Amino acid sequence: MPVTFPRYQMPRRILFGLLRDWVFLRPRSFHEDARACIQTLGPQLQIEGAEHIPAEGPRVVTFNHYCRPGFGVWWLAMAVSATLPPQQHMTMTGELTRWYPPFGGPLSRFALPRLARVYGFTPMPPMPPRPQDVEARARAVRRVLEYIEKTEKPLVVIAPEGRDNLNGGVLDWPPQGAGRFLALMAARGLSLVPVGGWDEAGALRLRFGASYRLQVPKSLSPDEKDRFAAQTVMQAIAALLPERLRGEFGLNRDVIASERSAASDPCTARKGR
């Protein structure tokens, strides 16, 4: 029997309003747009661990970059945003490097930073990192840290993997530097809230975990600190996912390996990053 996933469709009034405001660079609330879109799912959005949803900052909400054919990660981002307080700051990619080549990349470099301005997001250079993006990435990190410093109770939302995982939604390692970025936010007093998200027959599921402090041993080298922080964050997310989606961060790697080898039709490259 074929699997029937929820139907994901943005309301026309939201779509047309977003296009208008994108053209004229008018500010919009991503939280409000996300709520309007998620309400179309009705009871198909199922939330576990609601007691762990933060009512305010200082927090960093981390979620997996889940995707599959027919499901874009923006729906997961909207589901997470819709459950959080309105005052939140999200990071997003500033370019889709594998989207409808050769023209999709340049088009996305124009379109996505404008979208980030409309919603007040911080656009990040695409993953994996490229040498020419070092300065842009540093500016993006500084912008998020400035938001944290200037906001009384900052609430940052981020998907550490930073790109579509092209292996059927299975967790993957964040790019180099992501752990260091998370550690910088944690050092400024923000605790982390893990969220696991995925969809299955008839439901889009969010599972929130308890907040925790990210503490990186000072004795480690810079690269070791980066990897330690990334691993800690991804393991917290993995614990909230079905075992088949945990990847290297799961407890039973034999089961995961067999399921991954049997998986077919991963997210297409032209829709990835």
C-alpha positions in Angstrom: 0.0 0.0 0.0 1.5 3.4 -1.0 2.4 5.8 1.8 0.1 8.9 2.0 2.0 11.8 3.3 0.4 15.1 4.4 -0.4 17.5 1.7 1.9 20.5 1.9 0.5 23.6 0.2 1.1 27.3 1.0 -2.1 29.4 1.2 -2.3 31.7 -1.8 -2.7 34.8 0.3 0.6 34.0 2.0 2.3 33.2 -1.3 1.1 36.3 -3.1 1.8 38.5 -0.1 5.3 37.1 0.2 6.0 37.7 -3.5 4.8 41.3 -3.2 6.9 42.0 -0.1 9.9 40.3 -1.6 9.7 42.6 -4.6 9.4 45.8 -2.4 11.6 44.4 0.5 8.8 44.9 3.0 9.3 43.2 6.4 7.2 40.2 7.2 6.8 37.9 10.2 8.1 34.4 9.4 6.4 33.2 12.6 3.0 34.4 11.4 3.4 33.1 7.9 4.6 29.8 9.3 1.5 29.5 11.5 -0.8 30.2 8.6 0.9 27.5 6.5 1.1 24.9 9.3 -2.6 25.4 10.1 -3.4 23.9 6.7 -2.1 20.6 8.0 -4.6 20.5 10.9 -4.2 17.4 13.1 -1.5 16.1 10.7 1.1 18.1 12.7 1.9 16.0 15.8 4.1 17.4 18.5 5.8 15.4 21.2 7.7 16.9 24.2 5.6 20.1 24.2 6.7 20.7 27.7 10.2 21.4 26.3 9.1 24.1 23.9 10.9 27.3 25.1 8.6 30.2 26.1 11.5 32.6 25.7 15.2 32.8 25.3 18.1 32.7 25.8 18.0 29.5 23.7 19.3 28.0 20.5 16.8 25.7 19.0 18.5 23.1 16.8 16.7 20.9 14.3 17.6 18.4 11.7 17.7 19.3 8.0 15.2 16.6 7.0 14.2 16.3 3.3 12.8 13.8 1.0 11.3 13.9 -2.6 8.2 16.1 -2.3 9.1 17.5 1.1 11.3 20.7 1.4 13.0 21.5 4.6 11.2 24.9 4.7 8.1 23.0 5.9 10.1 21.7 8.9 11.5 25.2 9.5 7.9 26.6 9.4 6.6 23.9 11.8 9.4 24.7 14.3 8.9 28.4 14.0 5.2 28.2 14.4 5.5 26.4 17.8 8.0 29.0 19.2 7.4 32.6 20.5 7.3 35.2 17.7 10.5 36.9 18.8 13.0 34.5 17.1 16.0 34.8 14.8 16.6 32.2 12.2 19.6 31.4 9.9 19.1 30.3 6.3 21.2 29.5 3.3 22.1 32.3 1.0 22.5 30.2 -2.1 21.3 26.9 -3.6 24.4 25.5 -5.3 22.7 22.4 -6.9 19.4 23.9 -7.8 18.6 23.7 -11.5 22.1 24.2 -12.7 23.6 26.3 -14.3 21.2 29.1 -13.7 19.7 28.2 -10.4 22.7 29.1 -8.3 23.0 32.7 -9.6 19.2 33.1 -9.3 19.2 31.9 -5.7 22.1 34.2 -4.9 19.8 37.1 -5.8 16.5 35.8 -4.4 17.5 34.3 -1.1 19.3 37.2 0.5 16.2 39.3 -0.4 14.0 36.8 1.3 16.3 36.9 4.4 15.9 40.7 4.5 12.1 40.4 4.3 12.0 38.0 7.2 14.9 39.4 9.2 17.0 36.2 8.9 20.7 35.9 8.7 21.7 34.4 5.4 24.7 32.0 5.5 27.0 31.0 2.6 26.1 27.6 1.1 27.4 24.3 2.4 29.9 22.8 2.1 32.1 25.8 2.7 34.0 27.3 -0.2 37.2 29.3 0.1 35.6 32.4 -1.4 32.9 32.4 1.3 35.2 32.7 4.3 34.6 36.5 4.8 30.8 36.2 4.2 30.5 33.4 6.7 32.4 35.4 9.3 30.1 38.4 8.7 27.1 36.1 9.1 28.4 34.7 12.4 29.1 38.2 13.7 25.6 39.3 12.8 24.0 36.4 14.8 26.3 37.1 17.8 25.4 40.8 17.6 21.7 39.9 17.7 22.5 37.8 20.8 24.4 40.6 22.5 21.7 43.2 21.8 18.6 41.1 22.6 17.5 40.6 26.2 16.3 37.0 25.7 17.6 35.9 22.3 16.0 32.9 20.6 18.1 31.6 17.7 16.8 28.8 15.4 19.3 26.8 13.3 19.7 23.6 11.4 23.3 22.7 12.0 23.7 20.5 9.0 23.1 23.6 6.9 22.2 21.7 3.7 19.8 19.1 2.3 21.0 15.6 3.2 20.8 13.6 0.0 20.5 10.3 1.8 16.8 10.1 2.4 16.7 12.4 5.4 19.3 10.5 7.5 21.3 12.8 9.8 24.7 13.9 8.5 27.6 15.7 10.0 27.5 19.5 10.1 30.2 21.3 8.0 33.4 22.3 9.6 33.0 25.3 11.8 29.3 24.7 12.7 30.3 23.2 16.1 32.5 26.3 16.8 29.6 28.6 15.9 27.2 26.7 18.3 29.9 26.8 21.0 30.2 30.6 20.6 26.5 31.0 21.2 26.6 28.6 24.2 29.5 30.6 25.7 27.2 33.6 25.6 24.7 31.9 28.0 22.3 30.3 25.5 21.2 26.8 26.3 20.3 24.5 23.5 16.9 22.9 22.7 17.1 19.9 20.3 14.2 19.2 17.9 13.8 16.1 15.7 11.4 16.5 12.7 10.2 14.1 10.0 7.1 13.1 8.2 5.5 9.8 7.7 2.1 8.4 6.7 -0.5 11.0 7.5 1.7 13.1 9.9 4.4 15.7 10.1 6.1 15.0 13.5 8.1 17.3 15.8 9.7 16.0 18.9 11.2 18.5 21.3 13.9 17.5 23.9 15.0 19.0 27.1 17.3 22.0 27.0 20.9 21.4 27.9 24.2 23.3 28.3 26.8 22.8 25.6 30.1 22.6 27.5 33.2 21.9 25.4 36.4 20.8 27.2 39.0 23.5 27.2 41.9 21.0 26.8 40.8 20.1 23.2 42.4 21.6 20.1 40.3 24.0 18.0 39.4 21.3 15.5 38.6 18.9 18.3 36.4 21.5 20.0 34.5 22.0 16.7 33.9 18.3 16.2 33.0 17.7 19.9 30.4 20.5 19.9 28.9 19.3 16.6 28.7 15.7 17.7 27.1 16.7 21.0 24.4 18.7 19.3 23.7 16.1 16.6 23.5 13.3 19.1 20.9 15.3 21.1 18.9 15.7 17.9 19.4 12.0 16.9 17.9 10.8 20.2 14.6 12.4 19.1 14.4 10.8 15.7 13.4 7.3 14.5 16.4 5.1 14.5 16.4 4.8 10.7 17.1 8.6 10.5 19.9 8.8 13.1 22.8 8.0 10.8 26.2 7.9 12.5 24.6 9.3 15.6 22.3 6.4 16.2 22.8 3.6 18.7 22.3 0.6 16.3 24.5 1.3 13.3 23.9 -2.1 11.8 20.2 -1.5 11.4 20.8 2.0 10.0 23.4 0.7 7.5 21.0 -1.9 6.2 18.2 0.6 5.9 20.3 3.1 4.1 21.6 0.6 1.6 17.9 -0.4 0.9 16.8 3.2 0.5 16.0 4.5 -2.9 15.2 7.8 -4.6 16.8 10.3 -2.2 16.3 14.0 -2.4 17.1 15.0 -6.0 20.3 16.9 -6.6 18.5 19.7 -8.4 16.4 20.4 -5.3 19.3 20.1 -3.0 21.9 22.7 -1.9 
